[in-house]
């Protein structure tokens, strides 16, 4: 199986206060500071209940402060193919989302009101053809995901569970870890 269209969502902490206008400011700054034409635009869906919040649209991926199922988090949505084996692709997706979470936590525009819980993640494949939501696919993906999570969490315990067994739903796994490591340490672990 060639995993593509990997999505990772890192949930915010309970104390976080989401101000969509401040995220728009951050996304505008990212677009202004970009040294490439990858950044296209942002879209404000903050008026949609349990929706994508504010979405930053790039050629290769989208980022959003997502509120699906009334749970805020930063969502990385890879749109185009990535080279490498599945472990490399999974590692790249986690590194990408964690590096952006680190930038967001430090962003002056967010007024130190947003923090991310690296022990509470959602891992999805946004392509039902590549990864139908079946037990067989879940077992196969978990086998490739586990070594990356072991590296990222540095030996801390974690659990991985399917979010739904409904074959009509997009394939998704909820990852919960006993780790209290900051985002920066999880990111550093991936680089080792």
TIVO-2410 file (N, C-alpha, C; in nm, 3 decimals):
# residues 192
REC num residu      c1      c2      c3 atome chaine
REC   1      X   0.084  -0.118   0.000     N      A
REC   1      X   0.000   0.000   0.000    CA      A
REC   1      X   0.089   0.124   0.000     C      A
REC   2      X   0.059   0.217  -0.088     N      A
REC   2      X   0.133   0.342  -0.100    CA      A
REC   2      X   0.050   0.452  -0.034     C      A
REC   3      X   0.083   0.486   0.091     N      A
REC   3      X   0.006   0.586   0.164    CA      A
REC   3      X   0.028   0.725   0.104     C      A
REC   4      X  -0.082   0.792   0.077     N      A
REC   4      X  -0.081   0.929   0.027    CA      A
REC   4      X  -0.195   1.005   0.094     C      A
REC   5      X  -0.196   1.134   0.076     N      A
REC   5      X  -0.296   1.223   0.136    CA      A
REC   5      X  -0.308   1.200   0.287     C      A
REC   6      X  -0.192   1.198   0.353     N      A
REC   6      X  -0.188   1.181   0.498    CA      A
REC   6      X  -0.230   1.311   0.565     C      A
REC   7      X  -0.316   1.300   0.664     N      A
REC   7      X  -0.360   1.413   0.745    CA      A
REC   7      X  -0.325   1.384   0.889     C      A
REC   8      X  -0.282   1.485   0.961     N      A
REC   8      X  -0.256   1.473   1.105    CA      A
REC   8      X  -0.313   1.596   1.173     C      A
REC   9      X  -0.388   1.571   1.280     N      A
REC   9      X  -0.443   1.680   1.360    CA      A
REC   9      X  -0.386   1.668   1.501     C      A
REC  10      X  -0.331   1.779   1.550     N      A
REC  10      X  -0.282   1.788   1.687    CA      A
REC  10      X  -0.382   1.872   1.764     C      A
REC  11      X  -0.444   1.813   1.865     N      A
REC  11      X  -0.548   1.884   1.939    CA      A
REC  11      X  -0.488   1.991   2.030     C      A
REC  12      X  -0.565   2.095   2.051     N      A
REC  12      X  -0.523   2.200   2.143    CA      A
REC  12      X  -0.547   2.153   2.287     C      A
REC  13      X  -0.478   2.218   2.380     N      A
REC  13      X  -0.500   2.189   2.521    CA      A
REC  13      X  -0.635   2.246   2.563     C      A
REC  14      X  -0.688   2.197   2.674     N      A
REC  14      X  -0.818   2.244   2.723    CA      A
REC  14      X  -0.816   2.392   2.757     C      A
REC  15      X  -0.699   2.442   2.801     N      A
REC  15      X  -0.689   2.583   2.842    CA      A
REC  15      X  -0.679   2.678   2.723     C      A
REC  16      X  -0.656   2.626   2.605     N      A
REC  16      X  -0.636   2.712   2.488    CA      A
REC  16      X  -0.762   2.793   2.457     C      A
REC  17      X  -0.738   2.916   2.414     N      A
REC  17      X  -0.847   3.004   2.373    CA      A
REC  17      X  -0.829   3.036   2.224     C      A
REC  18      X  -0.925   2.991   2.145     N      A
REC  18      X  -0.915   3.006   1.999    CA      A
REC  18      X  -0.980   3.136   1.956     C      A
REC  19      X  -0.901   3.220   1.891     N      A
REC  19      X  -0.950   3.343   1.832    CA      A
REC  19      X  -0.917   3.334   1.683     C      A
REC  20      X  -1.018   3.308   1.601     N      A
REC  20      X  -0.994   3.286   1.458    CA      A
REC  20      X  -0.929   3.407   1.390     C      A
REC  21      X  -0.965   3.527   1.432     N      A
REC  21      X  -0.907   3.647   1.373    CA      A
REC  21      X  -0.755   3.647   1.391     C      A
REC  22      X  -0.709   3.600   1.507     N      A
REC  22      X  -0.565   3.595   1.530    CA      A
REC  22      X  -0.497   3.491   1.441     C      A
REC  23      X  -0.565   3.381   1.412     N      A
REC  23      X  -0.509   3.282   1.320    CA      A
REC  23      X  -0.500   3.340   1.179     C      A
REC  24      X  -0.598   3.420   1.140     N      A
REC  24      X  -0.592   3.486   1.009    CA      A
REC  24      X  -0.468   3.575   1.002     C      A
REC  25      X  -0.439   3.645   1.112     N      A
REC  25      X  -0.319   3.730   1.115    CA      A
REC  25      X  -0.192   3.646   1.097     C      A
REC  26      X  -0.186   3.532   1.165     N      A
REC  26      X  -0.069   3.445   1.152    CA      A
REC  26      X  -0.057   3.395   1.009     C      A
REC  27      X  -0.167   3.345   0.953     N      A
REC  27      X  -0.163   3.290   0.818    CA      A
REC  27      X  -0.126   3.397   0.715     C      A
REC  28      X  -0.175   3.520   0.734     N      A
REC  28      X  -0.136   3.630   0.644    CA      A
REC  28      X   0.014   3.656   0.654     C      A
REC  29      X   0.068   3.652   0.775     N      A
REC  29      X   0.212   3.674   0.793    CA      A
REC  29      X   0.291   3.562   0.726     C      A
REC  30      X   0.246   3.437   0.743     N      A
REC  30      X   0.316   3.325   0.678    CA      A
REC  30      X   0.318   3.344   0.526     C      A
REC  31      X   0.206   3.389   0.470     N      A
REC  31      X   0.202   3.411   0.325    CA      A
REC  31      X   0.298   3.523   0.283     C      A
REC  32      X   0.303   3.631   0.362     N      A
REC  32      X   0.391   3.743   0.330    CA      A
REC  32      X   0.538   3.704   0.340     C      A
REC  33      X   0.572   3.620   0.439     N      A
REC  33      X   0.711   3.583   0.463    CA      A
REC  33      X   0.759   3.467   0.375     C      A
REC  34      X   0.667   3.401   0.306     N      A
REC  34      X   0.704   3.283   0.226    CA      A
REC  34      X   0.801   3.322   0.116     C      A
REC  35      X   0.902   3.238   0.096     N      A
REC  35      X   0.998   3.264  -0.010    CA      A
REC  35      X   0.966   3.185  -0.137     C      A
REC  36      X   0.844   3.135  -0.142     N      A
REC  36      X   0.801   3.062  -0.262    CA      A
REC  36      X   0.656   3.100  -0.291     C      A
REC  37      X   0.606   3.050  -0.402     N      A
REC  37      X   0.467   3.078  -0.437    CA      A
REC  37      X   0.375   2.965  -0.393     C      A
REC  38      X   0.420   2.883  -0.296     N      A
REC  38      X   0.338   2.772  -0.245    CA      A
REC  38      X   0.210   2.820  -0.178     C      A
REC  39      X   0.219   2.930  -0.103     N      A
REC  39      X   0.105   2.980  -0.029    CA      A
REC  39      X   0.010   3.050  -0.125     C      A
REC  40      X  -0.115   3.008  -0.125     N      A
REC  40      X  -0.212   3.063  -0.220    CA      A
REC  40      X  -0.306   3.162  -0.155     C      A
REC  41      X  -0.373   3.122  -0.046     N      A
REC  41      X  -0.472   3.209   0.016    CA      A
REC  41      X  -0.520   3.145   0.145     C      A
REC  42      X  -0.606   3.215   0.214     N      A
REC  42      X  -0.672   3.156   0.330    CA      A
REC  42      X  -0.822   3.166   0.310     C      A
REC  43      X  -0.895   3.083   0.381     N      A
REC  43      X  -1.041   3.086   0.376    CA      A
REC  43      X  -1.092   3.083   0.519     C      A
REC  44      X  -1.188   3.168   0.548     N      A
REC  44      X  -1.244   3.179   0.681    CA      A
REC  44      X  -1.378   3.105   0.688     C      A
REC  45      X  -1.376   2.989   0.753     N      A
REC  45      X  -1.498   2.910   0.773    CA      A
REC  45      X  -1.537   2.911   0.921     C      A
REC  46      X  -1.493   3.011   0.994     N      A
REC  46      X  -1.520   3.014   1.138    CA      A
REC  46      X  -1.669   3.022   1.169     C      A
REC  47      X  -1.749   3.062   1.075     N      A
REC  47      X  -1.893   3.070   1.095    CA      A
REC  47      X  -1.960   2.931   1.087     C      A
REC  48      X  -1.889   2.830   1.039     N      A
REC  48      X  -1.944   2.695   1.024    CA      A
REC  48      X  -1.929   2.620   1.156     C      A
REC  49      X  -2.039   2.570   1.209     N      A
REC  49      X  -2.035   2.495   1.334    CA      A
REC  49      X  -1.956   2.366   1.315     C      A
REC  50      X  -1.859   2.343   1.402     N      A
REC  50      X  -1.776   2.221   1.398    CA      A
REC  50      X  -1.713   2.203   1.260     C      A
REC  51      X  -1.661   2.312   1.205     N      A
REC  51      X  -1.604   2.308   1.071    CA      A
REC  51      X  -1.453   2.327   1.071     C      A
REC  52      X  -1.398   2.364   0.955     N      A
REC  52      X  -1.253   2.376   0.941    CA      A
REC  52      X  -1.194   2.504   1.000     C      A
REC  53      X  -1.276   2.591   1.059     N      A
REC  53      X  -1.223   2.713   1.120    CA      A
REC  53      X  -1.164   2.804   1.016     C      A
REC  54      X  -1.034   2.827   1.024     N      A
REC  54      X  -0.963   2.907   0.925    CA      A
REC  54      X  -0.864   2.815   0.856     C      A
REC  55      X  -0.867   2.820   0.723     N      A
REC  55      X  -0.790   2.728   0.639    CA      A
REC  55      X  -0.687   2.807   0.561     C      A
REC  56      X  -0.560   2.761   0.566     N      A
REC  56      X  -0.454   2.819   0.486    CA      A
REC  56      X  -0.428   2.723   0.371     C      A
REC  57      X  -0.443   2.774   0.249     N      A
REC  57      X  -0.436   2.690   0.130    CA      A
REC  57      X  -0.300   2.705   0.062     C      A
REC  58      X  -0.232   2.593   0.046     N      A
REC  58      X  -0.104   2.588  -0.024    CA      A
REC  58      X  -0.121   2.496  -0.145     C      A
REC  59      X  -0.022   2.496  -0.233     N      A
REC  59      X  -0.028   2.406  -0.349    CA      A
REC  59      X  -0.021   2.260  -0.307     C      A
REC  60      X   0.067   2.228  -0.213     N      A
REC  60      X   0.091   2.088  -0.176    CA      A
REC  60      X   0.008   2.041  -0.057     C      A
REC  61      X  -0.040   2.135   0.025     N      A
REC  61      X  -0.107   2.097   0.148    CA      A
REC  61      X  -0.200   2.208   0.193     C      A
REC  62      X  -0.283   2.177   0.291     N      A
REC  62      X  -0.363   2.278   0.359    CA      A
REC  62      X  -0.334   2.268   0.508     C      A
REC  63      X  -0.341   2.382   0.576     N      A
REC  63      X  -0.333   2.386   0.722    CA      A
REC  63      X  -0.462   2.451   0.770     C      A
REC  64      X  -0.511   2.408   0.885     N      A
REC  64      X  -0.628   2.476   0.939    CA      A
REC  64      X  -0.632   2.462   1.090     C      A
REC  65      X  -0.698   2.561   1.150     N      A
REC  65      X  -0.732   2.548   1.291    CA      A
REC  65      X  -0.872   2.489   1.290     C      A
REC  66      X  -0.874   2.359   1.294     N      A
REC  66      X  -0.992   2.277   1.269    CA      A
REC  66      X  -1.075   2.261   1.397     C      A
REC  67      X  -1.207   2.256   1.380     N      A
REC  67      X  -1.296   2.236   1.494    CA      A
REC  67      X  -1.395   2.123   1.468     C      A
REC  68      X  -1.356   2.025   1.387     N      A
REC  68      X  -1.444   1.911   1.359    CA      A
REC  68      X  -1.482   1.842   1.490     C      A
REC  69      X  -1.608   1.804   1.498     N      A
REC  69      X  -1.663   1.738   1.618    CA      A
REC  69      X  -1.643   1.823   1.744     C      A
REC  70      X  -1.637   1.954   1.726     N      A
REC  70      X  -1.621   2.049   1.837    CA      A
REC  70      X  -1.493   2.024   1.917     C      A
REC  71      X  -1.386   1.984   1.847     N      A
REC  71      X  -1.256   1.965   1.910    CA      A
REC  71      X  -1.152   2.041   1.830     C      A
REC  72      X  -1.105   2.151   1.887     N      A
REC  72      X  -1.005   2.232   1.816    CA      A
REC  72      X  -0.871   2.161   1.807     C      A
REC  73      X  -0.806   2.184   1.696     N      A
REC  73      X  -0.671   2.134   1.676    CA      A
REC  73      X  -0.616   2.189   1.547     C      A
REC  74      X  -0.486   2.172   1.529     N      A
REC  74      X  -0.422   2.217   1.406    CA      A
REC  74      X  -0.413   2.098   1.313     C      A
REC  75      X  -0.470   2.112   1.195     N      A
REC  75      X  -0.480   2.002   1.098    CA      A
REC  75      X  -0.389   2.027   0.979     C      A
REC  76      X  -0.307   1.927   0.951     N      A
REC  76      X  -0.222   1.925   0.831    CA      A
REC  76      X  -0.286   1.828   0.734     C      A
REC  77      X  -0.314   1.875   0.613     N      A
REC  77      X  -0.380   1.795   0.510    CA      A
REC  77      X  -0.292   1.795   0.385     C      A
REC  78      X  -0.216   1.688   0.367     N      A
REC  78      X  -0.129   1.675   0.249    CA      A
REC  78      X  -0.215   1.640   0.129     C      A
REC  79      X  -0.207   1.721   0.022     N      A
REC  79      X  -0.292   1.701  -0.095    CA      A
REC  79      X  -0.225   1.622  -0.205     C      A
REC  80      X  -0.094   1.634  -0.218     N      A
REC  80      X  -0.023   1.573  -0.330    CA      A
REC  80      X   0.071   1.463  -0.284     C      A
REC  81      X   0.115   1.383  -0.377     N      A
REC  81      X   0.197   1.266  -0.348    CA      A
REC  81      X   0.330   1.305  -0.284     C      A
REC  82      X   0.377   1.217  -0.197     N      A
REC  82      X   0.506   1.231  -0.130    CA      A
REC  82      X   0.588   1.108  -0.165     C      A
REC  83      X   0.717   1.127  -0.192     N      A
REC  83      X   0.806   1.016  -0.224    CA      A
REC  83      X   0.852   0.947  -0.096     C      A
REC  84      X   0.902   0.824  -0.110     N      A
REC  84      X   0.957   0.751   0.003    CA      A
REC  84      X   0.870   0.635   0.043     C      A
REC  85      X   0.918   0.560   0.142     N      A
REC  85      X   0.836   0.449   0.191    CA      A
REC  85      X   0.733   0.505   0.289     C      A
REC  86      X   0.639   0.421   0.331     N      A
REC  86      X   0.530   0.468   0.416    CA      A
REC  86      X   0.579   0.528   0.546     C      A
REC  87      X   0.681   0.468   0.607     N      A
REC  87      X   0.735   0.522   0.732    CA      A
REC  87      X   0.789   0.663   0.711     C      A
REC  88      X   0.857   0.686   0.599     N      A
REC  88      X   0.909   0.820   0.567    CA      A
REC  88      X   0.794   0.919   0.551     C      A
REC  89      X   0.689   0.878   0.483     N      A
REC  89      X   0.574   0.965   0.460    CA      A
REC  89      X   0.503   0.999   0.591     C      A
REC  90      X   0.488   0.900   0.678     N      A
REC  90      X   0.425   0.921   0.808    CA      A
REC  90      X   0.511   1.016   0.892     C      A
REC  91      X   0.641   0.990   0.894     N      A
REC  91      X   0.734   1.074   0.971    CA      A
REC  91      X   0.730   1.218   0.918     C      A
REC  92      X   0.727   1.234   0.786     N      A
REC  92      X   0.722   1.368   0.725    CA      A
REC  92      X   0.596   1.441   0.769     C      A
REC  93      X   0.483   1.373   0.770     N      A
REC  93      X   0.356   1.436   0.808    CA      A
REC  93      X   0.359   1.482   0.954     C      A
REC  94      X   0.408   1.396   1.043     N      A
REC  94      X   0.417   1.435   1.184    CA      A
REC  94      X   0.516   1.551   1.202     C      A
REC  95      X   0.629   1.545   1.135     N      A
REC  95      X   0.728   1.653   1.148    CA      A
REC  95      X   0.670   1.785   1.097     C      A
REC  96      X   0.597   1.779   0.988     N      A
REC  96      X   0.537   1.901   0.931    CA      A
REC  96      X   0.437   1.963   1.027     C      A
REC  97      X   0.344   1.883   1.078     N      A
REC  97      X   0.240   1.939   1.165    CA      A
REC  97      X   0.300   1.986   1.298     C      A
REC  98      X   0.394   1.911   1.353     N      A
REC  98      X   0.454   1.952   1.480    CA      A
REC  98      X   0.537   2.079   1.466     C      A
REC  99      X   0.607   2.093   1.354     N      A
REC  99      X   0.686   2.216   1.334    CA      A
REC  99      X   0.595   2.337   1.322     C      A
REC 100      X   0.481   2.322   1.257     N      A
REC 100      X   0.386   2.434   1.247    CA      A
REC 100      X   0.321   2.462   1.382     C      A
REC 101      X   0.292   2.358   1.460     N      A
REC 101      X   0.236   2.379   1.595    CA      A
REC 101      X   0.335   2.457   1.681     C      A
REC 102      X   0.462   2.424   1.668     N      A
REC 102      X   0.566   2.496   1.743    CA      A
REC 102      X   0.568   2.644   1.704     C      A
REC 103      X   0.558   2.672   1.574     N      A
REC 103      X   0.553   2.810   1.527    CA      A
REC 103      X   0.429   2.883   1.580     C      A
REC 104      X   0.316   2.813   1.580     N      A
REC 104      X   0.193   2.875   1.629    CA      A
REC 104      X   0.201   2.907   1.777     C      A
REC 105      X   0.257   2.816   1.856     N      A
REC 105      X   0.268   2.842   2.000    CA      A
REC 105      X   0.354   2.965   2.028     C      A
REC 106      X   0.449   2.992   1.939     N      A
REC 106      X   0.539   3.107   1.957    CA      A
REC 106      X   0.488   3.234   1.888     C      A
REC 107      X   0.381   3.224   1.810     N      A
REC 107      X   0.333   3.338   1.732    CA      A
REC 107      X   0.276   3.447   1.823     C      A
REC 108      X   0.330   3.566   1.811     N      A
REC 108      X   0.284   3.679   1.893    CA      A
REC 108      X   0.136   3.708   1.870     C      A
REC 109      X   0.088   3.685   1.748     N      A
REC 109      X  -0.052   3.714   1.715    CA      A
REC 109      X  -0.150   3.631   1.799     C      A
REC 110      X  -0.107   3.516   1.844     N      A
REC 110      X  -0.197   3.427   1.922    CA      A
REC 110      X  -0.192   3.457   2.071     C      A
REC 111      X  -0.109   3.553   2.109     N      A
REC 111      X  -0.108   3.607   2.246    CA      A
REC 111      X  -0.088   3.499   2.353     C      A
REC 112      X  -0.008   3.397   2.323     N      A
REC 112      X   0.021   3.288   2.417    CA      A
REC 112      X  -0.106   3.219   2.468     C      A
REC 113      X  -0.212   3.220   2.388     N      A
REC 113      X  -0.340   3.162   2.430    CA      A
REC 113      X  -0.365   3.024   2.369     C      A
REC 114      X  -0.277   2.979   2.280     N      A
REC 114      X  -0.298   2.851   2.210    CA      A
REC 114      X  -0.178   2.760   2.234     C      A
REC 115      X  -0.207   2.640   2.284     N      A
REC 115      X  -0.104   2.539   2.307    CA      A
REC 115      X  -0.156   2.405   2.256     C      A
REC 116      X  -0.063   2.320   2.216     N      A
REC 116      X  -0.100   2.192   2.155    CA      A
REC 116      X  -0.058   2.076   2.243     C      A
REC 117      X  -0.140   1.973   2.241     N      A
REC 117      X  -0.118   1.853   2.320    CA      A
REC 117      X  -0.067   1.743   2.227     C      A
REC 118      X   0.062   1.723   2.223     N      A
REC 118      X   0.121   1.622   2.136    CA      A
REC 118      X   0.086   1.480   2.174     C      A
REC 119      X   0.021   1.462   2.287     N      A
REC 119      X  -0.021   1.328   2.330    CA      A
REC 119      X  -0.163   1.297   2.283     C      A
REC 120      X  -0.224   1.388   2.208     N      A
REC 120      X  -0.361   1.369   2.161    CA      A
REC 120      X  -0.367   1.407   2.013     C      A
REC 121      X  -0.368   1.304   1.928     N      A
REC 121      X  -0.356   1.324   1.784    CA      A
REC 121      X  -0.461   1.246   1.707     C      A
REC 122      X  -0.484   1.290   1.586     N      A
REC 122      X  -0.569   1.219   1.492    CA      A
REC 122      X  -0.487   1.197   1.366     C      A
REC 123      X  -0.483   1.073   1.318     N      A
REC 123      X  -0.408   1.037   1.197    CA      A
REC 123      X  -0.510   0.986   1.097     C      A
REC 124      X  -0.513   1.047   0.978     N      A
REC 124      X  -0.612   1.010   0.878    CA      A
REC 124      X  -0.548   0.993   0.741     C      A
REC 125      X  -0.611   0.912   0.660     N      A
REC 125      X  -0.576   0.903   0.518    CA      A
REC 125      X  -0.697   0.958   0.443     C      A
REC 126      X  -0.677   1.070   0.375     N      A
REC 126      X  -0.787   1.140   0.311    CA      A
REC 126      X  -0.808   1.089   0.168     C      A
REC 127      X  -0.813   0.956   0.155     N      A
REC 127      X  -0.831   0.894   0.024    CA      A
REC 127      X  -0.889   0.755   0.047     C      A
REC 128      X  -1.017   0.738   0.022     N      A
REC 128      X  -1.083   0.609   0.048    CA      A
REC 128      X  -1.036   0.499  -0.048     C      A
REC 129      X  -0.982   0.538  -0.161     N      A
REC 129      X  -0.929   0.438  -0.255    CA      A
REC 129      X  -0.798   0.379  -0.201     C      A
REC 130      X  -0.712   0.465  -0.150     N      A
REC 130      X  -0.584   0.420  -0.094    CA      A
REC 130      X  -0.606   0.345   0.038     C      A
REC 131      X  -0.696   0.397   0.122     N      A
REC 131      X  -0.715   0.339   0.256    CA      A
REC 131      X  -0.862   0.332   0.291     C      A
REC 132      X  -0.932   0.229   0.241     N      A
REC 132      X  -1.071   0.212   0.285    CA      A
REC 132      X  -1.073   0.182   0.435     C      A
REC 133      X  -1.180   0.219   0.500     N      A
REC 133      X  -1.191   0.205   0.645    CA      A
REC 133      X  -1.230   0.061   0.681     C      A
REC 134      X  -1.131  -0.028   0.676     N      A
REC 134      X  -1.153  -0.170   0.706    CA      A
REC 134      X  -1.056  -0.215   0.815     C      A
REC 135      X  -1.087  -0.323   0.884     N      A
REC 135      X  -0.993  -0.375   0.987    CA      A
REC 135      X  -0.858  -0.415   0.927     C      A
REC 136      X  -0.858  -0.469   0.807     N      A
REC 136      X  -0.733  -0.511   0.743    CA      A
REC 136      X  -0.641  -0.392   0.715     C      A
REC 137      X  -0.700  -0.286   0.664     N      A
REC 137      X  -0.621  -0.164   0.637    CA      A
REC 137      X  -0.571  -0.105   0.769     C      A
REC 138      X  -0.656  -0.106   0.869     N      A
REC 138      X  -0.617  -0.053   1.000    CA      A
REC 138      X  -0.496  -0.129   1.055     C      A
REC 139      X  -0.499  -0.260   1.047     N      A
REC 139      X  -0.387  -0.341   1.097    CA      A
REC 139      X  -0.259  -0.311   1.018     C      A
REC 140      X  -0.272  -0.298   0.887     N      A
REC 140      X  -0.156  -0.271   0.802    CA      A
REC 140      X  -0.096  -0.134   0.832     C      A
REC 141      X  -0.180  -0.031   0.843     N      A
REC 141      X  -0.131   0.104   0.869    CA      A
REC 141      X  -0.074   0.115   1.010     C      A
REC 142      X  -0.140   0.053   1.107     N      A
REC 142      X  -0.089   0.059   1.244    CA      A
REC 142      X   0.050  -0.004   1.255     C      A
REC 143      X   0.074  -0.109   1.178     N      A
REC 143      X   0.206  -0.173   1.180    CA      A
REC 143      X   0.315  -0.078   1.130     C      A
REC 144      X   0.280   0.010   1.035     N      A
REC 144      X   0.378   0.106   0.983    CA      A
REC 144      X   0.384   0.232   1.067     C      A
REC 145      X   0.276   0.264   1.134     N      A
REC 145      X   0.267   0.384   1.217    CA      A
REC 145      X   0.338   0.364   1.351     C      A
REC 146      X   0.327   0.246   1.410     N      A
REC 146      X   0.378   0.221   1.546    CA      A
REC 146      X   0.527   0.257   1.562     C      A
REC 147      X   0.617   0.215   1.471     N      A
REC 147      X   0.758   0.251   1.491    CA      A
REC 147      X   0.784   0.402   1.491     C      A
REC 148      X   0.708   0.475   1.410     N      A
REC 148      X   0.724   0.621   1.405    CA      A
REC 148      X   0.677   0.681   1.538     C      A
REC 149      X   0.565   0.631   1.591     N      A
REC 149      X   0.515   0.680   1.719    CA      A
REC 149      X   0.610   0.645   1.833     C      A
REC 150      X   0.667   0.525   1.829     N      A
REC 150      X   0.765   0.485   1.932    CA      A
REC 150      X   0.883   0.581   1.932     C      A
REC 151      X   0.930   0.616   1.813     N      A
REC 151      X   1.041   0.711   1.801    CA      A
REC 151      X   0.998   0.848   1.853     C      A
REC 152      X   0.883   0.896   1.810     N      A
REC 152      X   0.837   1.029   1.845    CA      A
REC 152      X   0.815   1.043   1.996     C      A
REC 153      X   0.752   0.942   2.058     N      A
REC 153      X   0.723   0.949   2.201    CA      A
REC 153      X   0.839   0.902   2.288     C      A
REC 154      X   0.948   0.859   2.228     N      A
REC 154      X   1.067   0.823   2.303    CA      A
REC 154      X   1.044   0.714   2.405     C      A
REC 155      X   0.963   0.616   2.370     N      A
REC 155      X   0.939   0.502   2.458    CA      A
REC 155      X   0.819   0.517   2.550     C      A
REC 156      X   0.756   0.633   2.554     N      A
REC 156      X   0.635   0.650   2.636    CA      A
REC 156      X   0.522   0.566   2.577     C      A
REC 157      X   0.434   0.518   2.662     N      A
REC 157      X   0.321   0.436   2.617    CA      A
REC 157      X   0.223   0.519   2.535     C      A
REC 158      X   0.161   0.453   2.439     N      A
REC 158      X   0.056   0.517   2.359    CA      A
REC 158      X  -0.043   0.412   2.314     C      A
REC 159      X  -0.163   0.457   2.280     N      A
REC 159      X  -0.265   0.369   2.224    CA      A
REC 159      X  -0.309   0.425   2.090     C      A
REC 160      X  -0.353   0.336   2.002     N      A
REC 160      X  -0.402   0.375   1.870    CA      A
REC 160      X  -0.534   0.303   1.850     C      A
REC 161      X  -0.640   0.378   1.823     N      A
REC 161      X  -0.773   0.320   1.804    CA      A
REC 161      X  -0.839   0.380   1.681     C      A
REC 162      X  -0.913   0.298   1.609     N      A
REC 162      X  -0.993   0.350   1.497    CA      A
REC 162      X  -1.102   0.439   1.553     C      A
REC 163      X  -1.129   0.548   1.484     N      A
REC 163      X  -1.234   0.639   1.530    CA      A
REC 163      X  -1.373   0.589   1.493     C      A
REC 164      X  -1.380   0.506   1.390     N      A
REC 164      X  -1.508   0.452   1.344    CA      A
REC 164      X  -1.483   0.322   1.268     C      A
REC 165      X  -1.576   0.232   1.279     N      A
REC 165      X  -1.568   0.108   1.201    CA      A
REC 165      X  -1.663   0.111   1.081     C      A
REC 166      X  -1.727   0.225   1.062     N      A
REC 166      X  -1.819   0.242   0.950    CA      A
REC 166      X  -1.739   0.255   0.821     C      A
REC 167      X  -1.756   0.164   0.725     N      A
REC 167      X  -1.678   0.170   0.600    CA      A
REC 167      X  -1.707   0.296   0.517     C      A
REC 168      X  -1.814   0.366   0.547     N      A
REC 168      X  -1.844   0.490   0.474    CA      A
REC 168      X  -1.764   0.608   0.528     C      A
REC 169      X  -1.706   0.593   0.646     N      A
REC 169      X  -1.627   0.699   0.706    CA      A
REC 169      X  -1.484   0.696   0.653     C      A
REC 170      X  -1.421   0.810   0.656     N      A
REC 170      X  -1.279   0.820   0.619    CA      A
REC 170      X  -1.195   0.745   0.723     C      A
REC 171      X  -1.089   0.679   0.677     N      A
REC 171      X  -1.001   0.606   0.767    CA      A
REC 171      X  -0.934   0.703   0.863     C      A
REC 172      X  -0.947   0.678   0.994     N      A
REC 172      X  -0.886   0.766   1.093    CA      A
REC 172      X  -0.851   0.686   1.218     C      A
REC 173      X  -0.739   0.723   1.279     N      A
REC 173      X  -0.693   0.663   1.403    CA      A
REC 173      X  -0.673   0.772   1.506     C      A
REC 174      X  -0.721   0.749   1.627     N      A
REC 174      X  -0.698   0.841   1.739    CA      A
REC 174      X  -0.578   0.790   1.817     C      A
REC 175      X  -0.481   0.875   1.838     N      A
REC 175      X  -0.358   0.838   1.908    CA      A
REC 175      X  -0.359   0.911   2.042     C      A
REC 176      X  -0.343   0.834   2.149     N      A
REC 176      X  -0.336   0.891   2.284    CA      A
REC 176      X  -0.210   0.838   2.349     C      A
REC 177      X  -0.131   0.928   2.404     N      A
REC 177      X  -0.005   0.887   2.466    CA      A
REC 177      X  -0.002   0.931   2.612     C      A
REC 178      X   0.077   0.860   2.691     N      A
REC 178      X   0.097   0.898   2.831    CA      A
REC 178      X   0.205   1.005   2.844     C      A
REC 179      X   0.253   1.052   2.732     N      A
REC 179      X   0.363   1.149   2.726    CA      A
REC 179      X   0.317   1.288   2.768     C      A
REC 180      X   0.404   1.359   2.838     N      A
REC 180      X   0.379   1.501   2.863    CA      A
REC 180      X   0.491   1.584   2.801     C      A
REC 181      X   0.555   1.525   2.701     N      A
REC 181      X   0.664   1.593   2.633    CA      A
REC 181      X   0.611   1.713   2.553     C      A
REC 182      X   0.686   1.822   2.552     N      A
REC 182      X   0.643   1.937   2.470    CA      A
REC 182      X   0.658   1.905   2.321     C      A
REC 183      X   0.592   1.983   2.240     N      A
REC 183      X   0.596   1.966   2.095    CA      A
REC 183      X   0.740   1.965   2.045     C      A
REC 184      X   0.823   2.053   2.098     N      A
REC 184      X   0.963   2.063   2.053    CA      A
REC 184      X   1.038   1.932   2.074     C      A
REC 185      X   1.011   1.862   2.184     N      A
REC 185      X   1.080   1.736   2.211    CA      A
REC 185      X   1.030   1.625   2.118     C      A
REC 186      X   0.900   1.621   2.093     N      A
REC 186      X   0.846   1.522   2.000    CA      A
REC 186      X   0.907   1.542   1.861     C      A
REC 187      X   0.918   1.667   1.820     N      A
REC 187      X   0.976   1.700   1.690    CA      A
REC 187      X   1.123   1.661   1.686     C      A
REC 188      X   1.197   1.688   1.793     N      A
REC 188      X   1.338   1.651   1.798    CA      A
REC 188      X   1.355   1.498   1.793     C      A
REC 189      X   1.266   1.425   1.859     N      A
REC 189      X   1.273   1.279   1.857    CA      A
REC 189      X   1.258   1.224   1.716     C      A
REC 190      X   1.175   1.288   1.635     N      A
REC 190      X   1.155   1.242   1.497    CA      A
REC 190      X   1.279   1.261   1.414     C      A
REC 191      X   1.362   1.358   1.450     N      A
REC 191      X   1.482   1.384   1.374    CA      A
REC 191      X   1.598   1.293   1.410     C      A
REC 192      X   1.586   1.223   1.521     N      A
REC 192      X   1.696   1.134   1.566    CA      A
REC 192      X   1.709   1.011   1.481     C      A
***
